[in-house]
Amino acid sequence: MLSSSEEKAGPMPPGDGSIPPGKPTSFGQKVMDKGAQMVQSLKPIKQMSQHVCTFAIYSHDMTRQVETHHYVTRLNQDFLQCAVYDSDDSKARLIGIEYIVSDKIFQTLPPEEQKLWHTHAYEITAGLWMNPRIPESIQKSELRDLSQTYGKFWCTWQVDRGDRLPLGPPALMMSPQGVNNGMVRPELVQKRDEKYKVSTDNLRMSRVDVTVAETVLLSNADYWMQSGKGFAIGVEQTEMKKMAPFP
């Protein structure tokens, strides 16, 4: 059965979501891309300074959990922005964006806005958040800072359900937690560990000295833990605002 978003978009070819529909890239297009790379600055992309691998859970359906790869740009000490992919290979699909703010900024947000954000403390202290191939000793200071941050992650392409194109409205994502539906399935963690030849358990033990501020523990983030409710985004038809006639 098709989802409501797929019905609106029309029937899709069968597939598991791994390959979007379309013709293979032509030689001429490849030449154009290479030429553009040589003469264009691509400055925003070149500011991406970190690769983070972690996990995320759909706010409206916490039975769905995915491995995520965040390519991080640091705009300043208190604000990071991430392009989120489903893998780290050359054919990775851009599945969403995440904004990360410090506790200082988060505390200025209205309470209703805070409910859309999640904490990173558990991800980090549990060893789920990792920078592939970066030694723990090098990133420890960064991890201490990040454990006091909050993320707002919108998934725009739900590849885990087999979507071959980005369909429907974005989905709000939540961070893993150490309770109830927030627990990441062991097989997901094992698959990630085997790929990068790491031990999440060892990462967790190495981070026992990473402390979490009380403001993080008592915040309105991770709202599902307080309410048992998630957030789902809908699309509704509305009247457009029209421009006034030009004189």
Stockholm file with secondary structure:
# STOCKHOLM 1.0

chainA/1-247         MLSSSEEKAGPMPPGDGSIPPGKPTSFGQKVMDKGAQMVQSLKPIKQMSQHVCTFAIYSHDMTRQVETHHYVTRLNQDFLQCAVYDSDDSKARLIGIEYIVSDKIFQTLPPEEQKLWHTHAYEITAGLWMNPRIPESIQKSELRDLSQTYGKFWCTWQVDRGDRLPLGPPALMMSPQGVNNGMVRPELVQKRDEKYKVSTDNLRMSRVDVTVAETVLLSNADYWMQSGKGFAIGVEQTEMKKMAPFP
#=GR chainA/1-247 SS CCCHHHHHHCCCCSCCSSSCSSCCCCHHHHHHHHHHHHHCCCHHHHTEEEEEEEEEEESSCTTCEEEEEEEEEEEETTEEEEEEESCSSTTCCEEEEEEEEEHHHHTTSCHHHHTTCEECHHHHHTTCSBCTTCCHHHHHHHHHHHTTEEEEEEECCCGGGTCSSCCSSCEEEECCCSSGGGSCCHHHHHHHHHHHTCCHHHHHHHTTTCCCCHHHHTSSCSHHHHHSCCCCCCCCCCCCCCCCCCC
#=GC SS_cons         CCCHHHHHHCCCCSCCSSSCSSCCCCHHHHHHHHHHHHHCCCHHHHTEEEEEEEEEEESSCTTCEEEEEEEEEEEETTEEEEEEESCSSTTCCEEEEEEEEEHHHHTTSCHHHHTTCEECHHHHHTTCSBCTTCCHHHHHHHHHHHTTEEEEEEECCCGGGTCSSCCSSCEEEECCCSSGGGSCCHHHHHHHHHHHTCCHHHHHHHTTTCCCCHHHHTSSCSHHHHHSCCCCCCCCCCCCCCCCCCC
//
